[in-house]
């Protein structure tokens, strides 16, 4: 299998370098790399799912530096790849510059909006998904304190924290929500030791459910929560399996669906604004055999009710990035 | 008399080191089932086979020239400045402030202003560890490396606060049009064919070349340079000769910090045209390898920087067109650093023995 994969990859590379206009899709990963167990890996899984189902092959690159962003987009566009999918908000600036030069190529960018006629902008309503897991956290908590561990302190992560706090407070107005960020540099995405320390500190303040939105740092958060016998909540991908029976749920961000959809659409990719929300199952929470015993019927009833209200527009969750403030949480 | 002729020291040893690194890299590529010859061809072709490739190679080289020179001048005073990374980050902050808040009429003035700003900010960042070394004896290696982390935090503070552009990304707004430096594509445009299409190399490369010449003149043609070198060779002798250690440590580190800071006119003003987090991307550390390989001589630094520029751009092409994983490309780059920097003596000692035996045979 891996040999076959390599062969496919190599022949794809050859085809591309030979300059034949093979309309293979291409995917560009962000600096985190495609095996980050989170955002990029989810994108990779979407691309793999597409490759397996269609038998097609795709070009891919993991960049090493910011200067390579524009380079990678241009090189793939010139080689005839179509559509070109890029994972991560940092691609927005280079894409905005490059998109107009390749009007016949379709681009898709995840997590950011680029206004160009040949670009599909996929954004996720993370605040909605976080709201739902916040509700579950509040219902599962016995101490009346729940907590949040973020990765790097950027608006996107505050958006998660804000949705989480709103959901928790919707269930229990008196609940105490503790939020901590791991750090202020990109290293905060991959610091499980610090994640573990923060979790311990939050437990000592009374927290008995912790939500990690911190990339690789979250592995440490979930581990410590399991060791200390409190509930944790995973993020992006379904992380319930990491500690069966101890991960309450995972806030799912279906990056894989977004990539899969874009690749499936091929050259006919519909451009424009594409919101992945609770309504179209772009975000949500994970239920599987691992967390079934610990999630009660009442919890599911309440969260599914809230999800239905969001889908119908009855319930709107405040988005931190819309005005950089949060009614439910102080940073 | 030296054991080896000068040419062997300057050319033969780096060449053998690179060759060894290349052989080892080839074995690594072979081990993961790719063709090393194809990989090499792809690297050479991608980095040097077109003006586009050169545009990237020279862009990276420009970064490495600045940081390499920064480490070199500190080496001459026997200071090990590991803080190039932080100094370049803070230099970027200076560039951003100058480009964003001063309404420049023309890019040439903006370049001058940004260069001065970058140099002052970078030097200021180096000044604190230098002062602590000169006055308190706090080891420069420890303090400069700690200052890298402080710099990253300072930058982050500004990029999620005062200087942040609206939107998700922790970055400044785009600099105004008038501060955009001419890229090679703008400069070498002779009608029909476009050279350096889309490549980030810009006029800063020539600033870097000028910095090489200026630093060479400073080190070998001025009294200050003489003082720095004599201090580097022997602190006690320099003291006896009336050279103030405090002054030399401060001056050498200020120049070093200024040079590292000046890198920001290439990557911040020239390429990104805005300041992003982690803008330096390790060029500060590569500067150490570049200085080691270039024997702390500005011309050597230039050559070494070109080599590393080639490795970066060639590596990017490898990542684009093969399934060699990114981690292995870093391994290849690391092997070159290892062999040219850390394992220098492994090549040097047998070579010295060889030259000695050759000389004995002659006598």
HADDOCK unambig.tbl for C-alpha pairs under 7 A between the chains (distance, minus, plus):
assign (segid A and resid 9 and name CA) (segid B and resid 323 and name CA) 6.29 0.50 0.50
assign (segid A and resid 10 and name CA) (segid B and resid 322 and name CA) 6.36 0.50 0.50
assign (segid A and resid 10 and name CA) (segid B and resid 323 and name CA) 6.80 0.50 0.50
assign (segid A and resid 13 and name CA) (segid B and resid 321 and name CA) 5.10 0.50 0.50
assign (segid A and resid 13 and name CA) (segid B and resid 322 and name CA) 5.87 0.50 0.50
assign (segid A and resid 61 and name CA) (segid B and resid 319 and name CA) 5.94 0.50 0.50
assign (segid A and resid 61 and name CA) (segid B and resid 320 and name CA) 5.43 0.50 0.50
assign (segid A and resid 62 and name CA) (segid B and resid 319 and name CA) 6.91 0.50 0.50
assign (segid A and resid 62 and name CA) (segid B and resid 326 and name CA) 6.30 0.50 0.50
assign (segid A and resid 65 and name CA) (segid B and resid 281 and name CA) 6.58 0.50 0.50
assign (segid A and resid 90 and name CA) (segid B and resid 169 and name CA) 6.88 0.50 0.50
assign (segid A and resid 154 and name CA) (segid B and resid 170 and name CA) 6.86 0.50 0.50
assign (segid A and resid 155 and name CA) (segid B and resid 168 and name CA) 6.01 0.50 0.50
assign (segid A and resid 156 and name CA) (segid B and resid 168 and name CA) 6.46 0.50 0.50
assign (segid A and resid 184 and name CA) (segid B and resid 153 and name CA) 6.31 0.50 0.50
assign (segid A and resid 184 and name CA) (segid B and resid 156 and name CA) 6.22 0.50 0.50
assign (segid A and resid 185 and name CA) (segid B and resid 152 and name CA) 6.71 0.50 0.50
assign (segid A and resid 185 and name CA) (segid B and resid 153 and name CA) 6.82 0.50 0.50
assign (segid A and resid 185 and name CA) (segid B and resid 156 and name CA) 6.89 0.50 0.50
